[in-house]
Each structure stands twice: as C-alpha cells, then as structure tokens.
Amino acid sequence: MIEVLDPQARANPDDSAGPGPAATADLFEQPVPRRFVHRASVAEVLLTGFTADTRPNTYLLAAQWPRGHSFYRTAGGLHDPLLFAETLRQAGLMIGHVGYGVPFENKYVLTSLAYDISFAGLACDGTPSNMVLEAEIVEPRFRKETLVGFKQALKLRRGLRVVGVGELETVVVTPAAYKRLRNAPADRPAEPRELPEPVAPALVGKSSAADVVLSPTGRENQWTVRADTEHPVLFDHPVDHLPGMVIMEAIRQAAHNVLYPVHTVLTDLAAEFERFAELDEPVEVRAVRQPDWTGSDLRVTVELTQSGRRIASGCCTCRAVY
C-alpha cells in the first residue's frame, strides 16, 4: 500500500521556491492532444501543458479544472477530489508517451493510485482553477530501451503553494502481451451485464441516478457495481474491462454511503488494483467504517471482489463538511 502523507508534511522546506505564474502561464492556453491521455472527448482532457524539468526523470505539467464538470461536479465551493485522481492518471500517460516515447498502441495497466489533497487545493472560486504538477518518475523500468513500468510521485501546486500529493504505479505492455494477459482479443470489448437499479443518489453524494455506480444488494454496506458502458465520462471510449476510474468511483461512493447522513469529501484515497474486473460478471463491493478517526476525518476501507477473488481495495479518509 502506498503511504500518502499530508501535503504540507511532504513538501520540502524550500517548496516556496517552486515554479511561479510567470514561468508557467503559457502552459494553460489549450488542452494537450487527447491521444496523449487516452481520451476520446476533448472535453475530458484536463492537462494543458507539459515540459521536461532540468532534473532527470522529472516533468512539469499544467492542468485546468473546470468550475463545472458534467460528472466531477463542484459542490459547496469545492472541486470534486477525483478530478485530482484523473489528473494524476492523465499525467502518467502523458509522461510515458511524450517523456519516454511509449508507442500509442501499448497499454498502460494501473496497479495503484493514491492522492492526498487539502481543502485549499479543492477550493473553487467561480473560475477555472489552474494547477501545476511536478512529477518525478521513480525507478523507471525498461526492456530493450522501451519503458515497461514506472512509479510516479507528484506534487500539486496552486501558485507557489503545495496543496496536494499523489502517487501511482503502472505497467506498460505491448498489444500482444496485453492479449495474453486478458486471454481474449484485446480489441473486442466484453458484453456488459444488464444495468441494475442504482442506490438513491443522495446516499452516495450524487444528484443524478445516471452517475451512480452502486446497486443495492439488500445487505448492509454491500453493493454490486453498476457499470453503465454508455456513460460519456466513465466510459469515454470502448474498453474490455472495468476502468480504474470506475473502480475508484465505486470506492468513493461506497465510503459516502457508509457515512451517510454525514456529508463528506474524499480528501485522501489509496487504491490498489490487483486484477482486471470483467464487464460481464458481477463485481461485489463491501465497505467497513474504521473506528479510529480524528475530528472531522472519517476513515473507511473498501474491497471489491469478483468470482470470490479480490480485484481492488481502497483506504479512504473522508472529511465531514456538514
């Protein structure tokens, strides 16, 4: 499990000397090409700039978070924290393709993703939020000069202030290797299951049933994943398995449901992805509220299983907002 520290504790004493607005203003003019972040819709591209740093294996990226997103909605003056998770994911893809020349036909297999963000990082004042990301690639692995895996450690800045940290680990495979991993044609998505009924949107922090990814089972704190492959954001393009961001959304919604009627924001999440989740088999979700919590911080652990095997897990820290 990746340990995620408080953003300010993670920062170095000289962090105030980070990149300033004058150095990065030109990085926010337009989205990067969507192929670099594996998105079909330009509207779902969060990154706006990329440059290599003078330090080895270190990159500077820019991102803009919209004040209103169709799925990752702003509420109570705060951005949806999973915008940070998606930004972190896109940063890893961009660095692989542009920084290390990963061919576009190769596949990225996410094995872990973690973030910790402060309310200062989530604040939305009615205008789009410009973010600067300092990403370091730790222990990049190569085979015949081709990148085959890496860990990414990232600092999120607003202006000069570090407001979040994130980490991810991913494996990069060729189409042939991916086909062997999946034991199925890599270019033919599996047939999804019939879409089950959603839980009440208010229970999971959503305003629309279309955005709910959990279905009730009749058992306390247990659900099945409701994977709507027609969803324009969660299924931006055809896939042959349950995407990592859908799994993270299921973890987040399970945590909100366990804590309801307390309304919370998921400020800290560490997720592990152990195996692929098939679209044509049910995925079970089970959440447990942890007894130890401090002040307004509530902790929940979530486990996802399919056919009796764990596919993913998450440790959540949720901050009560009202």
Secondary structure, 3 states (H helix, E strand, C coil): CCCCCCHHHHCCCCHHHCCCHHHHHHHHCCCCCHHHHCCCCHHHCCEEEEEECCCCCEEEEEEEECCCCCCCCCECCECCCHHHHHHHHHHHHHHHHHHHCCCCCCEEEEEEEEEEECHHHHECCCCCEEEEEEEEEEEEEEECCEEEEEEEEEEEEECCEEEEEEEEEEEEECHHHHHHHHCCCCCCCCCCCCCCCCCCHHHHCCCCHHHCCEEECCCCCEEEECCCCCCCCCCCCCCCCCCHHHHHHHHHHHHHHHHCCCCEEEEEEEEEECCCCCCCCCCEEEEEECCCCECCEEEEEEEEEECCEEEEEEEEEEEECC
